[in-house]
Amino acid sequence: MAELVARTPCAGLLPIAGGGVRVTEVDPGPMTAIAPFRGKEKTLAGALKRAHGVGWPAPGQSEASGDLRILWFGHSHALLTGVAPKPTLANHAALTDQGDAWAVVQVEGAGTRDVLARLTPLDLRDGAFPVGACARSEVQHMQAAILRVAGDAYRVMVFRSMARTLVHDLQVAMRGVAARG
């Protein structure tokens, strides 16, 4: 009988570094998609504040409290990471476990913005994408979410099945930036 072994999405692929940029895998903890029921947006925002100390994120933004993060994930959608949602939220929204669906990496270092600029059309300059900003976009040809967590640090999320492709694309971009320097 086969013995199954749990593996993270980027197991054996990361960490990588080059050109002043380092890429590591992030364990965001539990991940839950939240979609408010029709007419429950305001009551959901209050329930989130009472249950987790954060409100509903504004478009293109995120909120954090300790290990907990809530990311804007599109029209009427958010992603709660770091904690399991309190059961009371189910009175206001559909909650969908996303824990095994995503590969999450942190890209950080002085050349990070140059590396990501080769892969995404987002404007990642400070004025357009400050710390806490979150966007659904493309990374190369993959659907992704990008979150700026610090000055030179971004989290990139792609579907788990695309983890190897993400790491490859980041390596190619890192080599290009390093060769230019």
N, C-alpha and C positions, 0 to 999 in steps of 0.2 A: 504494500500500500504506500502511496506517495505521502511524504511528509511536507505539509504546507508551512511556509515560513513567511511571516509578515515582513514586508519591506516598505520603506518610504518611497515616494515617487522618484526621488533622485538618488536612491541608494547606489553607491559605487560610482556616481557621476561627479559628485561634488565633495569637497570644495575645489575650486579652481581660482587661479590668480594670474595676473599679468598686467603690465602697463599701469600699475598703481590702482588696479581694480580687483576686488575680491568678490567671489560669488559663493554663497553658502546656502544650504537648505534651511528653511525655517519650519518649525513645527508650530502652527498657529493655534493648536489645541482644537477644541470642538468648533465646527463651522456650521452655521445655520442660516439658510436663506429665509428672509422675512418678507412677506407680501401682505399688506393690510387688506382686510375685507372692505368691500365698498362702504363708504361712509364712516369707517372706523379709523381714519388716519390720525385725527386729533386724540382720540382715546388711546390709540396705540402709542403715540408719542408720550403721553402721560404714564402709561403702563411701563414703558421702557425706562423712564426716569425713576419710577418707584422701584422697579425690579432690579435695574442694573446701574442706575446713576448716570445714564446717558440718554440723550434725546434722539429723535429721528434725524439722521444726517441731512444737511442741505445738499442739493445737487452738486456733485463734484467734490464733496468733502467727506471727512470721517471724523469720528469722535473717539476718544480713548479714555480709559480709566484703569490704570494698572495694566494687567495683561489683556483686558477686554478691549476690543475695538468693534465699532460698528461702521461699516463702509457704505457709502452710497453706491448702489449697484445697478442703477438705471431707474426709469420711471416707475414709481411705486414699488421699488425693491431695495432691500438692504441686505448686507451680509454681516452677521454677528459672529465674531471670532473670539476665542480665548476662554469662553465659558459656555456651558449649556444654557439655553434660554429657560427662564422661569416658566413653569406651566401656565401661569396666568396670561402670558402673552398669546396663548392659543385662543383666547376669547376675542381677540382683536385682529388676528392675522393668521395666515397659513404659514406654518413653520416646516421647513424641509431640511433634513440633515444633509450637509454637503461635505462631511468630514473626509471621505475617501475620494472626492471628486476632483480635487485641485492639487497641483504641485505649486509650492510657494518657495520662492528663492529671494534672498536679499542680495542686492548688487550695491557695493559701496566702495568708496575711494575717490580720489581726486579726479579720475577720468570717467566716472560713472555716467555723467550726463552725455559725454561724447560717445560712449559705447551705446547707450540707449537711443541716442539720436540716429544711429545707423539702423535701428530696428523698429522704431515707432514714429508715427507722424505727429505725436503730441509735442506741444511746445513746453519743454521742461524747465524753461528759465524761471528764476525765482519769482518774478512778478506774475507769471502766468500759472505756475504750479508750485505754490508754497508748501512748506511742511504741513502735512495733514490732507493735502489734496489727493483725490482718488478719481480715477477715470477708467471706464471700460474702453478699450481700443484694440489695436492690433499690435502684435510684436511679430515682425516679419509677416508671415501669412496666418498666424494663429490669433484667435480671439483671446484677449487677456484682460486682466485688471492690473493697474499700476497704482501704487500708493507711495507717496513720499513720506518717509518716516523720520528723516533728519536731513541736514544740509546736503550731504553727499551720499545719502542712503535711500534706496528705493526698494520696495517689495514688488515683485512681479509674480502674478498668478496666472497659470494656464491650466487647461484641463490635464488631469493626471496622465492621460495617454500621450500627451505632447511633451512630457518632461525631457526626454532624451533630445528632442528637436530643439527645445528651448536652450538647453545647455550647449548644444552644438552651435546654435546661432549666436549665443553670447560669446563663445570661444572665438568664433570667426570675427565678430565685431571687436573683441578685445585685442586680437592680433592686429587688426587694421589700425586701431587707435595707437597701439604700441609702436607699430612700424612708422606711423606718421610723426611720432614724438621724437 
